[in-house]
Amino acid sequence: MVASCDSRHTVFRRIAQQSYAEWPAYRSTPLYDQSSLPGLEEDIWTVASTWFDHEDHHSVDEFVSHYPVAYVEFGPHDQYSGATQYEMAQLFRLFLLKELHGWTHETALLTYLTHYPELREQLELETIPDQSTLWRSWHERFTTELRETVEAAARTILIKAQNAGVAVPREPERSFPSQNDEANESDPSTQAVLGEAVSITDHVSRIVFPAFSLDRGDGCEIHENAYWDLQTHLGLRERLAANEGARSFVCESTRDQTPLGHVHRDQIRDLSIGQIREMYRKAVNRLLEEAAETEEFFRAGIVAIDITEADPFTGDRTGHEDEIIGTKEQTDKYAYQWATVQLVGNAVPIVLDARPVRRGESRKAIVKDLLDSAQNAVHVDTVLMGREFDSQHILDILSQRGLSYVVPKRMQTSERAQAKRLLQRGQDRYETGRKLHLGKNEWHETTLIYRRKEDSEHDDHRQYSVFMTNTSSAYLTEYGYRWEIESGYKSIKRFMAATTSKDFGLRFFYFAFACLLYSIWRAVDLLVQVELTGGYEHAPIVTADNTLTLLKKETGIG
């Protein structure tokens, strides 16, 4: 049997009769509207939880073609303007199908559609898009957030289908690498999650935010907490600047007096970089203490050090050349850069410290600075870093501190030659010792591991990646944990207020405060999961939007 009108009606009748779920979510809570991607993810979870329990529903492809998306407003997530041949809803279904099957390239999706005309009809495709249309739609038309929603929705569908005994095209990742492979059989309801998040967010915010302070003197009419409240309000909406945000904040805040946008900026500008970092570290330490009260918080673990950059700067940077510097990719563009150290792996992904990057600063100094902060806050076992940190002097610092490391190496002449030899022999993996010269007859001993990439787009030596490590080659798998920091940067930038100011301190504060909001979200999610389920799965059940909204509307930040 296949999905029919009757079977679909049965599913939605069951959902309507459930006391713990509402569909669609935007009708039951002011946290969402029809364009809310977290709301869409929640809706797909709700429907998938019931859909595959029906005896006639045994195909994830059918779920994709029959899930109703007519109510979803994709417009805010469409980066194209003007007429297009394919609607966003159609493309959403296609990319959801691609993600469910785990296809790396668009060609596999097109081949699949060609072989299954009935599926094309269900997807209401009069013509099949070509490969270039699909590639541009995914990379240029879809926003980053919409792409992430597709990936999250596919994971949910695969898990719910597999739990119901339905054959799935690939094994779903039930949680980020965990010590326990058993799936959680009871997903908490949305109402329970939000209810628990209210009190926990209130508690956490009242502990964390007092670490931030403004040196304003006595007798100020506007309470200091109003400034942090406004900064959180700016993080609620993408690219919201202080002036516009202050105006909307007047309407939404319950405070009698709130700061004007220019007053808010002036107060922040008075903070030095050192003051901002000191307040940030104090706030994070308070957050860690709260998280550490649960057994699920892993105090010892893996950290990742990385550098991210703001959007390319296109204005006049005269007088700011040491702050608005070149991009990591060494293009002709310029951008502000920030460095962070963050917990990754099984731990809650909290950003332990952040700092600006100036022209002329050595990567060695940046690593030492961030490592000092991380080791003062938690016990560190292993450090993962990006390719820009493949310096023998940095690796030697890590070894001297008794830390394990995994760092990708930029290929030089010898590495390229070795990769070519491996390709000729058809060898996928190779290890060799290497001594790196430190100067004055001093050397750092490391291990180079060559690994061939699966489904590489290259047919030459570029199929191989080279990693350096001072520990077992088994630790190479841990480098996969580093994706967490890249994923975190996407959320952090989503929380940042918009500004055109060149003030370095203001720019850094906006980034640091966004890191704090991100860390609060992930800590709140941990505490909610432990309270409701007694365990912790890396995939959050509390959304970032939930947390920010609760910080502003429910708690008022003090």
Summary of the structure (lengths in Angstrom):
residues: 558
radius of gyration: 25.0
end to end distance: 56.8
largest distance: 79.6
contacts: 1704
relative contact order: 0.11
helix: 51%
strand: 13%
